């Protein structure tokens, strides 16, 4: 928490990004079903009522859902 606002030097950020990209590409090649499941869970549509309930509960999700398809 103490270093949360510290900046990462660009060369360190680039090196880390390359490692993450490499690992992600490997995971996608070896286990595409896992990557697909991760994507689907991340981008699942949220009904407007549920979105409003989350917003009213204090979550920082914005006042309106971008998608209104039922789960």
mmCIF file of the N, C-alpha and C atoms, coordinates in Angstrom:
data_MODEL
# 
_entry.id   MODEL 
# 
loop_
_atom_site.group_PDB 
_atom_site.id 
_atom_site.type_symbol 
_atom_site.label_atom_id 
_atom_site.label_alt_id 
_atom_site.label_comp_id 
_atom_site.label_asym_id 
_atom_site.label_entity_id 
_atom_site.label_seq_id 
_atom_site.pdbx_PDB_ins_code 
_atom_site.Cartn_x 
_atom_site.Cartn_y 
_atom_site.Cartn_z 
_atom_site.occupancy 
_atom_site.B_iso_or_equiv 
_atom_site.pdbx_formal_charge 
_atom_site.auth_seq_id 
_atom_site.auth_comp_id 
_atom_site.auth_asym_id 
_atom_site.auth_atom_id 
_atom_site.pdbx_PDB_model_num 
ATOM 1   N N  . UNK A 1 1  ? 0.819   -1.184  0.000   1.00 0.00 ? 1  UNK A N  1 
ATOM 2   C CA . UNK A 1 1  ? 0.000   0.000   0.000   1.00 0.00 ? 1  UNK A CA 1 
ATOM 3   C C  . UNK A 1 1  ? 0.869   1.255   0.000   1.00 0.00 ? 1  UNK A C  1 
ATOM 4   N N  . UNK A 1 2  ? 2.024   1.191   0.639   1.00 0.00 ? 2  UNK A N  1 
ATOM 5   C CA . UNK A 1 2  ? 2.884   2.376   0.723   1.00 0.00 ? 2  UNK A CA 1 
ATOM 6   C C  . UNK A 1 2  ? 3.379   2.815   -0.646  1.00 0.00 ? 2  UNK A C  1 
ATOM 7   N N  . UNK A 1 3  ? 3.579   1.878   -1.547  1.00 0.00 ? 3  UNK A N  1 
ATOM 8   C CA . UNK A 1 3  ? 4.153   2.204   -2.853  1.00 0.00 ? 3  UNK A CA 1 
ATOM 9   C C  . UNK A 1 3  ? 3.120   2.205   -3.969  1.00 0.00 ? 3  UNK A C  1 
ATOM 10  N N  . UNK A 1 4  ? 1.861   2.201   -3.624  1.00 0.00 ? 4  UNK A N  1 
ATOM 11  C CA . UNK A 1 4  ? 0.805   2.120   -4.622  1.00 0.00 ? 4  UNK A CA 1 
ATOM 12  C C  . UNK A 1 4  ? 0.802   3.241   -5.636  1.00 0.00 ? 4  UNK A C  1 
ATOM 13  N N  . UNK A 1 5  ? 1.236   4.430   -5.247  1.00 0.00 ? 5  UNK A N  1 
ATOM 14  C CA . UNK A 1 5  ? 1.224   5.571   -6.156  1.00 0.00 ? 5  UNK A CA 1 
ATOM 15  C C  . UNK A 1 5  ? 2.560   5.771   -6.866  1.00 0.00 ? 5  UNK A C  1 
ATOM 16  N N  . UNK A 1 6  ? 3.559   4.954   -6.527  1.00 0.00 ? 6  UNK A N  1 
ATOM 17  C CA . UNK A 1 6  ? 4.869   5.089   -7.174  1.00 0.00 ? 6  UNK A CA 1 
ATOM 18  C C  . UNK A 1 6  ? 4.783   4.699   -8.643  1.00 0.00 ? 6  UNK A C  1 
ATOM 19  N N  . UNK A 1 7  ? 5.552   5.387   -9.461  1.00 0.00 ? 7  UNK A N  1 
ATOM 20  C CA . UNK A 1 7  ? 5.595   5.094   -10.889 1.00 0.00 ? 7  UNK A CA 1 
ATOM 21  C C  . UNK A 1 7  ? 6.598   3.981   -11.155 1.00 0.00 ? 7  UNK A C  1 
ATOM 22  N N  . UNK A 1 8  ? 6.289   3.155   -12.138 1.00 0.00 ? 8  UNK A N  1 
ATOM 23  C CA . UNK A 1 8  ? 7.217   2.106   -12.569 1.00 0.00 ? 8  UNK A CA 1 
ATOM 24  C C  . UNK A 1 8  ? 8.029   2.675   -13.724 1.00 0.00 ? 8  UNK A C  1 
ATOM 25  N N  . UNK A 1 9  ? 9.356   2.525   -13.675 1.00 0.00 ? 9  UNK A N  1 
ATOM 26  C CA . UNK A 1 9  ? 10.166  3.020   -14.797 1.00 0.00 ? 9  UNK A CA 1 
ATOM 27  C C  . UNK A 1 9  ? 9.736   2.348   -16.113 1.00 0.00 ? 9  UNK A C  1 
ATOM 28  N N  . UNK A 1 10 ? 9.763   3.092   -17.217 1.00 0.00 ? 10 UNK A N  1 
ATOM 29  C CA . UNK A 1 10 ? 9.302   2.542   -18.494 1.00 0.00 ? 10 UNK A CA 1 
ATOM 30  C C  . UNK A 1 10 ? 9.985   1.241   -18.897 1.00 0.00 ? 10 UNK A C  1 
ATOM 31  N N  . UNK A 1 11 ? 11.290  1.125   -18.676 1.00 0.00 ? 11 UNK A N  1 
ATOM 32  C CA . UNK A 1 11 ? 11.978  -0.109  -19.076 1.00 0.00 ? 11 UNK A CA 1 
ATOM 33  C C  . UNK A 1 11 ? 11.517  -1.307  -18.247 1.00 0.00 ? 11 UNK A C  1 
ATOM 34  N N  . UNK A 1 12 ? 11.176  -1.088  -16.991 1.00 0.00 ? 12 UNK A N  1 
ATOM 35  C CA . UNK A 1 12 ? 10.660  -2.164  -16.141 1.00 0.00 ? 12 UNK A CA 1 
ATOM 36  C C  . UNK A 1 12 ? 9.248   -2.537  -16.583 1.00 0.00 ? 12 UNK A C  1 
ATOM 37  N N  . UNK A 1 13 ? 8.422   -1.538  -16.882 1.00 0.00 ? 13 UNK A N  1 
ATOM 38  C CA . UNK A 1 13 ? 7.055   -1.802  -17.350 1.00 0.00 ? 13 UNK A CA 1 
ATOM 39  C C  . UNK A 1 13 ? 7.081   -2.580  -18.663 1.00 0.00 ? 13 UNK A C  1 
ATOM 40  N N  . UNK A 1 14 ? 7.972   -2.210  -19.574 1.00 0.00 ? 14 UNK A N  1 
ATOM 41  C CA . UNK A 1 14 ? 8.071   -2.904  -20.860 1.00 0.00 ? 14 UNK A CA 1 
ATOM 42  C C  . UNK A 1 14 ? 8.506   -4.355  -20.660 1.00 0.00 ? 14 UNK A C  1 
ATOM 43  N N  . UNK A 1 15 ? 9.461   -4.572  -19.775 1.00 0.00 ? 15 UNK A N  1 
ATOM 44  C CA . UNK A 1 15 ? 9.942   -5.929  -19.502 1.00 0.00 ? 15 UNK A CA 1 
ATOM 45  C C  . UNK A 1 15 ? 8.815   -6.771  -18.898 1.00 0.00 ? 15 UNK A C  1 
ATOM 46  N N  . UNK A 1 16 ? 8.098   -6.212  -17.924 1.00 0.00 ? 16 UNK A N  1 
ATOM 47  C CA . UNK A 1 16 ? 6.993   -6.939  -17.305 1.00 0.00 ? 16 UNK A CA 1 
ATOM 48  C C  . UNK A 1 16 ? 5.893   -7.231  -18.314 1.00 0.00 ? 16 UNK A C  1 
ATOM 49  N N  . UNK A 1 17 ? 5.564   -6.246  -19.148 1.00 0.00 ? 17 UNK A N  1 
ATOM 50  C CA . UNK A 1 17 ? 4.526   -6.443  -20.154 1.00 0.00 ? 17 UNK A CA 1 
ATOM 51  C C  . UNK A 1 17 ? 4.900   -7.572  -21.112 1.00 0.00 ? 17 UNK A C  1 
ATOM 52  N N  . UNK A 1 18 ? 6.163   -7.638  -21.482 1.00 0.00 ? 18 UNK A N  1 
ATOM 53  C CA . UNK A 1 18 ? 6.608   -8.705  -22.385 1.00 0.00 ? 18 UNK A CA 1 
ATOM 54  C C  . UNK A 1 18 ? 6.439   -10.072 -21.732 1.00 0.00 ? 18 UNK A C  1 
ATOM 55  N N  . UNK A 1 19 ? 6.807   -10.198 -20.457 1.00 0.00 ? 19 UNK A N  1 
ATOM 56  C CA . UNK A 1 19 ? 6.639   -11.472 -19.752 1.00 0.00 ? 19 UNK A CA 1 
ATOM 57  C C  . UNK A 1 19 ? 5.171   -11.872 -19.673 1.00 0.00 ? 19 UNK A C  1 
ATOM 58  N N  . UNK A 1 20 ? 4.289   -10.901 -19.351 1.00 0.00 ? 20 UNK A N  1 
ATOM 59  C CA . UNK A 1 20 ? 2.858   -11.210 -19.253 1.00 0.00 ? 20 UNK A CA 1 
ATOM 60  C C  . UNK A 1 20 ? 2.297   -11.609 -20.612 1.00 0.00 ? 20 UNK A C  1 
ATOM 61  N N  . UNK A 1 21 ? 2.706   -10.928 -21.670 1.00 0.00 ? 21 UNK A N  1 
ATOM 62  C CA . UNK A 1 21 ? 2.237   -11.258 -23.020 1.00 0.00 ? 21 UNK A CA 1 
ATOM 63  C C  . UNK A 1 21 ? 2.702   -12.653 -23.417 1.00 0.00 ? 21 UNK A C  1 
ATOM 64  N N  . UNK A 1 22 ? 3.952   -12.965 -23.094 1.00 0.00 ? 22 UNK A N  1 
ATOM 65  C CA . UNK A 1 22 ? 4.503   -14.274 -23.415 1.00 0.00 ? 22 UNK A CA 1 
ATOM 66  C C  . UNK A 1 22 ? 3.736   -15.385 -22.687 1.00 0.00 ? 22 UNK A C  1 
ATOM 67  N N  . UNK A 1 23 ? 3.497   -15.176 -21.403 1.00 0.00 ? 23 UNK A N  1 
ATOM 68  C CA . UNK A 1 23 ? 2.762   -16.168 -20.614 1.00 0.00 ? 23 UNK A CA 1 
ATOM 69  C C  . UNK A 1 23 ? 1.324   -16.302 -21.112 1.00 0.00 ? 23 UNK A C  1 
ATOM 70  N N  . UNK A 1 24 ? 0.703   -15.180 -21.460 1.00 0.00 ? 24 UNK A N  1 
ATOM 71  C CA . UNK A 1 24 ? -0.660  -15.222 -21.965 1.00 0.00 ? 24 UNK A CA 1 
ATOM 72  C C  . UNK A 1 24 ? -0.755  -15.948 -23.288 1.00 0.00 ? 24 UNK A C  1 
ATOM 73  N N  . UNK A 1 25 ? 0.207   -15.718 -24.172 1.00 0.00 ? 25 UNK A N  1 
ATOM 74  C CA . UNK A 1 25 ? 0.223   -16.404 -25.462 1.00 0.00 ? 25 UNK A CA 1 
ATOM 75  C C  . UNK A 1 25 ? 0.414   -17.908 -25.261 1.00 0.00 ? 25 UNK A C  1 
ATOM 76  N N  . UNK A 1 26 ? 1.275   -18.274 -24.329 1.00 0.00 ? 26 UNK A N  1 
ATOM 77  C CA . UNK A 1 26 ? 1.500   -19.689 -24.043 1.00 0.00 ? 26 UNK A CA 1 
ATOM 78  C C  . UNK A 1 26 ? 0.233   -20.328 -23.490 1.00 0.00 ? 26 UNK A C  1 
ATOM 79  N N  . UNK A 1 27 ? -0.425  -19.658 -22.572 1.00 0.00 ? 27 UNK A N  1 
ATOM 80  C CA . UNK A 1 27 ? -1.667  -20.202 -22.010 1.00 0.00 ? 27 UNK A CA 1 
ATOM 81  C C  . UNK A 1 27 ? -2.714  -20.363 -23.103 1.00 0.00 ? 27 UNK A C  1 
ATOM 82  N N  . UNK A 1 28 ? -2.841  -19.369 -23.981 1.00 0.00 ? 28 UNK A N  1 
ATOM 83  C CA . UNK A 1 28 ? -3.806  -19.452 -25.067 1.00 0.00 ? 28 UNK A CA 1 
ATOM 84  C C  . UNK A 1 28 ? -3.511  -20.587 -26.031 1.00 0.00 ? 28 UNK A C  1 
ATOM 85  N N  . UNK A 1 29 ? -2.240  -20.869 -26.256 1.00 0.00 ? 29 UNK A N  1 
ATOM 86  C CA . UNK A 1 29 ? -1.861  -21.947 -27.166 1.00 0.00 ? 29 UNK A CA 1 
ATOM 87  C C  . UNK A 1 29 ? -2.077  -23.322 -26.539 1.00 0.00 ? 29 UNK A C  1 
ATOM 88  N N  . UNK A 1 30 ? -1.803  -23.418 -25.241 1.00 0.00 ? 30 UNK A N  1 
ATOM 89  C CA . UNK A 1 30 ? -1.885  -24.703 -24.560 1.00 0.00 ? 30 UNK A CA 1 
ATOM 90  C C  . UNK A 1 30 ? -3.305  -25.012 -24.084 1.00 0.00 ? 30 UNK A C  1 
ATOM 91  N N  . UNK A 1 31 ? -4.016  -23.990 -23.623 1.00 0.00 ? 31 UNK A N  1 
ATOM 92  C CA . UNK A 1 31 ? -5.345  -24.205 -23.044 1.00 0.00 ? 31 UNK A CA 1 
ATOM 93  C C  . UNK A 1 31 ? -6.330  -23.146 -23.530 1.00 0.00 ? 31 UNK A C  1 
ATOM 94  N N  . UNK A 1 32 ? -6.682  -23.173 -24.816 1.00 0.00 ? 32 UNK A N  1 
ATOM 95  C CA . UNK A 1 32 ? -7.584  -22.141 -25.330 1.00 0.00 ? 32 UNK A CA 1 
ATOM 96  C C  . UNK A 1 32 ? -8.946  -22.137 -24.644 1.00 0.00 ? 32 UNK A C  1 
ATOM 97  N N  . UNK A 1 33 ? -9.393  -23.279 -24.157 1.00 0.00 ? 33 UNK A N  1 
ATOM 98  C CA . UNK A 1 33 ? -10.675 -23.339 -23.456 1.00 0.00 ? 33 UNK A CA 1 
ATOM 99  C C  . UNK A 1 33 ? -10.636 -22.554 -22.153 1.00 0.00 ? 33 UNK A C  1 
ATOM 100 N N  . UNK A 1 34 ? -9.499  -22.547 -21.478 1.00 0.00 ? 34 UNK A N  1 
ATOM 101 C CA . UNK A 1 34 ? -9.345  -21.782 -20.241 1.00 0.00 ? 34 UNK A CA 1 
ATOM 102 C C  . UNK A 1 34 ? -9.412  -20.289 -20.546 1.00 0.00 ? 34 UNK A C  1 
ATOM 103 N N  . UNK A 1 35 ? -8.719  -19.855 -21.601 1.00 0.00 ? 35 UNK A N  1 
ATOM 104 C CA . UNK A 1 35 ? -8.720  -18.443 -21.982 1.00 0.00 ? 35 UNK A CA 1 
ATOM 105 C C  . UNK A 1 35 ? -10.123 -18.014 -22.404 1.00 0.00 ? 35 UNK A C  1 
ATOM 106 N N  . UNK A 1 36 ? -10.817 -18.853 -23.139 1.00 0.00 ? 36 UNK A N  1 
ATOM 107 C CA . UNK A 1 36 ? -12.179 -18.540 -23.568 1.00 0.00 ? 36 UNK A CA 1 
ATOM 108 C C  . UNK A 1 36 ? -13.099 -18.404 -22.346 1.00 0.00 ? 36 UNK A C  1 
ATOM 109 N N  . UNK A 1 37 ? -12.969 -19.308 -21.376 1.00 0.00 ? 37 UNK A N  1 
ATOM 110 C CA . UNK A 1 37 ? -13.788 -19.243 -20.164 1.00 0.00 ? 37 UNK A CA 1 
ATOM 111 C C  . UNK A 1 37 ? -13.483 -17.973 -19.370 1.00 0.00 ? 37 UNK A C  1 
ATOM 112 N N  . UNK A 1 38 ? -12.224 -17.589 -19.301 1.00 0.00 ? 38 UNK A N  1 
ATOM 113 C CA . UNK A 1 38 ? -11.844 -16.352 -18.611 1.00 0.00 ? 38 UNK A CA 1 
ATOM 114 C C  . UNK A 1 38 ? -12.485 -15.149 -19.298 1.00 0.00 ? 38 UNK A C  1 
ATOM 115 N N  . UNK A 1 39 ? -12.436 -15.128 -20.628 1.00 0.00 ? 39 UNK A N  1 
ATOM 116 C CA . UNK A 1 39 ? -13.026 -14.029 -21.390 1.00 0.00 ? 39 UNK A CA 1 
ATOM 117 C C  . UNK A 1 39 ? -14.530 -13.951 -21.154 1.00 0.00 ? 39 UNK A C  1 
ATOM 118 N N  . UNK A 1 40 ? -15.194 -15.105 -21.233 1.00 0.00 ? 40 UNK A N  1 
ATOM 119 C CA . UNK A 1 40 ? -16.651 -15.112 -21.075 1.00 0.00 ? 40 UNK A CA 1 
ATOM 120 C C  . UNK A 1 40 ? -17.073 -14.669 -19.679 1.00 0.00 ? 40 UNK A C  1 
ATOM 121 N N  . UNK A 1 41 ? -16.324 -15.058 -18.659 1.00 0.00 ? 41 UNK A N  1 
ATOM 122 C CA . UNK A 1 41 ? -16.656 -14.632 -17.294 1.00 0.00 ? 41 UNK A CA 1 
ATOM 123 C C  . UNK A 1 41 ? -16.408 -13.141 -17.101 1.00 0.00 ? 41 UNK A C  1 
ATOM 124 N N  . UNK A 1 42 ? -15.424 -12.615 -17.791 1.00 0.00 ? 42 UNK A N  1 
ATOM 125 C CA . UNK A 1 42 ? -15.087 -11.199 -17.664 1.00 0.00 ? 42 UNK A CA 1 
ATOM 126 C C  . UNK A 1 42 ? -16.107 -10.322 -18.373 1.00 0.00 ? 42 UNK A C  1 
ATOM 127 N N  . UNK A 1 43 ? -16.639 -10.782 -19.490 1.00 0.00 ? 43 UNK A N  1 
ATOM 128 C CA . UNK A 1 43 ? -17.508 -9.958  -20.327 1.00 0.00 ? 43 UNK A CA 1 
ATOM 129 C C  . UNK A 1 43 ? -18.949 -10.441 -20.363 1.00 0.00 ? 43 UNK A C  1 
ATOM 130 N N  . UNK A 1 44 ? -19.391 -11.104 -19.300 1.00 0.00 ? 44 UNK A N  1 
ATOM 131 C CA . UNK A 1 44 ? -20.761 -11.586 -19.241 1.00 0.00 ? 44 UNK A CA 1 
ATOM 132 C C  . UNK A 1 44 ? -21.725 -10.395 -19.160 1.00 0.00 ? 44 UNK A C  1 
ATOM 133 N N  . UNK A 1 45 ? -22.817 -10.440 -19.920 1.00 0.00 ? 45 UNK A N  1 
ATOM 134 C CA . UNK A 1 45 ? -23.809 -9.353  -19.849 1.00 0.00 ? 45 UNK A CA 1 
ATOM 135 C C  . UNK A 1 45 ? -24.476 -9.306  -18.465 1.00 0.00 ? 45 UNK A C  1 
ATOM 136 N N  . UNK A 1 46 ? -24.792 -8.125  -18.002 1.00 0.00 ? 46 UNK A N  1 
ATOM 137 C CA . UNK A 1 46 ? -25.417 -7.933  -16.691 1.00 0.00 ? 46 UNK A CA 1 
ATOM 138 C C  . UNK A 1 46 ? -26.781 -7.277  -16.883 1.00 0.00 ? 46 UNK A C  1 
ATOM 139 N N  . UNK A 1 47 ? -27.837 -7.883  -16.320 1.00 0.00 ? 47 UNK A N  1 
ATOM 140 C CA . UNK A 1 47 ? -29.161 -7.262  -16.437 1.00 0.00 ? 47 UNK A CA 1 
ATOM 141 C C  . UNK A 1 47 ? -29.179 -5.881  -15.769 1.00 0.00 ? 47 UNK A C  1 
ATOM 142 N N  . UNK A 1 48 ? -29.967 -4.960  -16.312 1.00 0.00 ? 48 UNK A N  1 
ATOM 143 C CA . UNK A 1 48 ? -30.034 -3.597  -15.785 1.00 0.00 ? 48 UNK A CA 1 
ATOM 144 C C  . UNK A 1 48 ? -30.417 -3.589  -14.308 1.00 0.00 ? 48 UNK A C  1 
ATOM 145 N N  . UNK A 1 49 ? -31.338 -4.472  -13.894 1.00 0.00 ? 49 UNK A N  1 
ATOM 146 C CA . UNK A 1 49 ? -31.767 -4.506  -12.502 1.00 0.00 ? 49 UNK A CA 1 
ATOM 147 C C  . UNK A 1 49 ? -30.616 -4.866  -11.566 1.00 0.00 ? 49 UNK A C  1 
ATOM 148 N N  . UNK A 1 50 ? -29.832 -5.865  -11.958 1.00 0.00 ? 50 UNK A N  1 
ATOM 149 C CA . UNK A 1 50 ? -28.690 -6.283  -11.135 1.00 0.00 ? 50 UNK A CA 1 
ATOM 150 C C  . UNK A 1 50 ? -27.637 -5.175  -11.102 1.00 0.00 ? 50 UNK A C  1 
ATOM 151 N N  . UNK A 1 51 ? -27.401 -4.546  -12.251 1.00 0.00 ? 51 UNK A N  1 
ATOM 152 C CA . UNK A 1 51 ? -26.446 -3.446  -12.326 1.00 0.00 ? 51 UNK A CA 1 
ATOM 153 C C  . UNK A 1 51 ? -26.856 -2.318  -11.375 1.00 0.00 ? 51 UNK A C  1 
ATOM 154 N N  . UNK A 1 52 ? -28.143 -1.978  -11.391 1.00 0.00 ? 52 UNK A N  1 
ATOM 155 C CA . UNK A 1 52 ? -28.650 -0.913  -10.531 1.00 0.00 ? 52 UNK A CA 1 
ATOM 156 C C  . UNK A 1 52 ? -28.510 -1.296  -9.064  1.00 0.00 ? 52 UNK A C  1 
ATOM 157 N N  . UNK A 1 53 ? -28.757 -2.561  -8.740  1.00 0.00 ? 53 UNK A N  1 
ATOM 158 C CA . UNK A 1 53 ? -28.610 -3.036  -7.361  1.00 0.00 ? 53 UNK A CA 1 
ATOM 159 C C  . UNK A 1 53 ? -27.157 -2.903  -6.903  1.00 0.00 ? 53 UNK A C  1 
ATOM 160 N N  . UNK A 1 54 ? -26.213 -3.266  -7.773  1.00 0.00 ? 54 UNK A N  1 
ATOM 161 C CA . UNK A 1 54 ? -24.787 -3.136  -7.422  1.00 0.00 ? 54 UNK A CA 1 
ATOM 162 C C  . UNK A 1 54 ? -24.438 -1.669  -7.207  1.00 0.00 ? 54 UNK A C  1 
ATOM 163 N N  . UNK A 1 55 ? -24.929 -0.801  -8.089  1.00 0.00 ? 55 UNK A N  1 
ATOM 164 C CA . UNK A 1 55 ? -24.657 0.629   -7.972  1.00 0.00 ? 55 UNK A CA 1 
ATOM 165 C C  . UNK A 1 55 ? -25.250 1.190   -6.685  1.00 0.00 ? 55 UNK A C  1 
ATOM 166 N N  . UNK A 1 56 ? -26.480 0.817   -6.392  1.00 0.00 ? 56 UNK A N  1 
ATOM 167 C CA . UNK A 1 56 ? -27.155 1.294   -5.185  1.00 0.00 ? 56 UNK A CA 1 
ATOM 168 C C  . UNK A 1 56 ? -26.474 0.796   -3.919  1.00 0.00 ? 56 UNK A C  1 
ATOM 169 N N  . UNK A 1 57 ? -25.792 -0.353  -4.012  1.00 0.00 ? 57 UNK A N  1 
ATOM 170 C CA . UNK A 1 57 ? -25.084 -0.908  -2.854  1.00 0.00 ? 57 UNK A CA 1 
ATOM 171 C C  . UNK A 1 57 ? -23.751 -0.217  -2.598  1.00 0.00 ? 57 UNK A C  1 
ATOM 172 N N  . UNK A 1 58 ? -23.362 0.656   -3.514  1.00 0.00 ? 58 UNK A N  1 
ATOM 173 C CA . UNK A 1 58 ? -22.131 1.411   -3.306  1.00 0.00 ? 58 UNK A CA 1 
ATOM 174 C C  . UNK A 1 58 ? -20.966 1.000   -4.188  1.00 0.00 ? 58 UNK A C  1 
ATOM 175 N N  . UNK A 1 59 ? -21.161 0.008   -5.069  1.00 0.00 ? 59 UNK A N  1 
ATOM 176 C CA . UNK A 1 59 ? -20.077 -0.368  -5.971  1.00 0.00 ? 59 UNK A CA 1 
ATOM 177 C C  . UNK A 1 59 ? -19.870 0.719   -7.017  1.00 0.00 ? 59 UNK A C  1 
ATOM 178 N N  . UNK A 1 60 ? -18.652 0.957   -7.396  1.00 0.00 ? 60 UNK A N  1 
ATOM 179 C CA . UNK A 1 60 ? -18.326 1.994   -8.366  1.00 0.00 ? 60 UNK A CA 1 
ATOM 180 C C  . UNK A 1 60 ? -18.442 1.425   -9.780  1.00 0.00 ? 60 UNK A C  1 
ATOM 181 N N  . UNK A 1 61 ? -19.671 1.156   -10.216 1.00 0.00 ? 61 UNK A N  1 
ATOM 182 C CA . UNK A 1 61 ? -19.917 0.565   -11.528 1.00 0.00 ? 61 UNK A CA 1 
ATOM 183 C C  . UNK A 1 61 ? -20.610 1.516   -12.490 1.00 0.00 ? 61 UNK A C  1 
ATOM 184 N N  . UNK A 1 62 ? -20.876 2.725   -12.053 1.00 0.00 ? 62 UNK A N  1 
ATOM 185 C CA . UNK A 1 62 ? -21.610 3.650   -12.899 1.00 0.00 ? 62 UNK A CA 1 
ATOM 186 C C  . UNK A 1 62 ? -23.106 3.435   -12.710 1.00 0.00 ? 62 UNK A C  1 
ATOM 187 N N  . UNK A 1 63 ? -23.883 4.401   -13.085 1.00 0.00 ? 63 UNK A N  1 
ATOM 188 C CA . UNK A 1 63 ? -25.322 4.351   -12.828 1.00 0.00 ? 63 UNK A CA 1 
ATOM 189 C C  . UNK A 1 63 ? -26.082 3.477   -13.824 1.00 0.00 ? 63 UNK A C  1 
ATOM 190 N N  . UNK A 1 64 ? -25.491 3.196   -14.997 1.00 0.00 ? 64 UNK A N  1 
ATOM 191 C CA . UNK A 1 64 ? -26.217 2.456   -16.021 1.00 0.00 ? 64 UNK A CA 1 
ATOM 192 C C  . UNK A 1 64 ? -25.358 1.352   -16.591 1.00 0.00 ? 64 UNK A C  1 
ATOM 193 N N  . UNK A 1 65 ? -25.971 0.214   -16.838 1.00 0.00 ? 65 UNK A N  1 
ATOM 194 C CA . UNK A 1 65 ? -25.269 -0.916  -17.452 1.00 0.00 ? 65 UNK A CA 1 
ATOM 195 C C  . UNK A 1 65 ? -25.103 -0.671  -18.938 1.00 0.00 ? 65 UNK A C  1 
ATOM 196 N N  . UNK A 1 66 ? -23.995 -1.129  -19.480 1.00 0.00 ? 66 UNK A N  1 
ATOM 197 C CA . UNK A 1 66 ? -23.780 -1.026  -20.908 1.00 0.00 ? 66 UNK A CA 1 
ATOM 198 C C  . UNK A 1 66 ? -24.520 -2.109  -21.679 1.00 0.00 ? 66 UNK A C  1 
ATOM 199 N N  . UNK A 1 67 ? -24.805 -3.215  -20.997 1.00 0.00 ? 67 UNK A N  1 
ATOM 200 C CA . UNK A 1 67 ? -25.496 -4.331  -21.635 1.00 0.00 ? 67 UNK A CA 1 
ATOM 201 C C  . UNK A 1 67 ? -26.664 -4.733  -20.759 1.00 0.00 ? 67 UNK A C  1 
ATOM 202 N N  . UNK A 1 68 ? -27.754 -5.153  -21.378 1.00 0.00 ? 68 UNK A N  1 
ATOM 203 C CA . UNK A 1 68 ? -28.941 -5.483  -20.582 1.00 0.00 ? 68 UNK A CA 1 
ATOM 204 C C  . UNK A 1 68 ? -29.444 -6.890  -20.850 1.00 0.00 ? 68 UNK A C  1 
ATOM 205 N N  . UNK A 1 69 ? -28.656 -7.745  -21.478 1.00 0.00 ? 69 UNK A N  1 
ATOM 206 C CA . UNK A 1 69 ? -29.077 -9.114  -21.754 1.00 0.00 ? 69 UNK A CA 1 
ATOM 207 C C  . UNK A 1 69 ? -29.118 -9.913  -20.450 1.00 0.00 ? 69 UNK A C  1 
ATOM 208 N N  . UNK A 1 70 ? -30.099 -10.773 -20.310 1.00 0.00 ? 70 UNK A N  1 
ATOM 209 C CA . UNK A 1 70 ? -30.211 -11.609 -19.109 1.00 0.00 ? 70 UNK A CA 1 
ATOM 210 C C  . UNK A 1 70 ? -29.064 -12.619 -19.065 1.00 0.00 ? 70 UNK A C  1 
ATOM 211 N N  . UNK A 1 71 ? -28.664 -12.992 -17.835 1.00 0.00 ? 71 UNK A N  1 
ATOM 212 C CA . UNK A 1 71 ? -27.613 -14.001 -17.652 1.00 0.00 ? 71 UNK A CA 1 
ATOM 213 C C  . UNK A 1 71 ? -28.125 -15.379 -17.967 1.00 0.00 ? 71 UNK A C  1 
# 
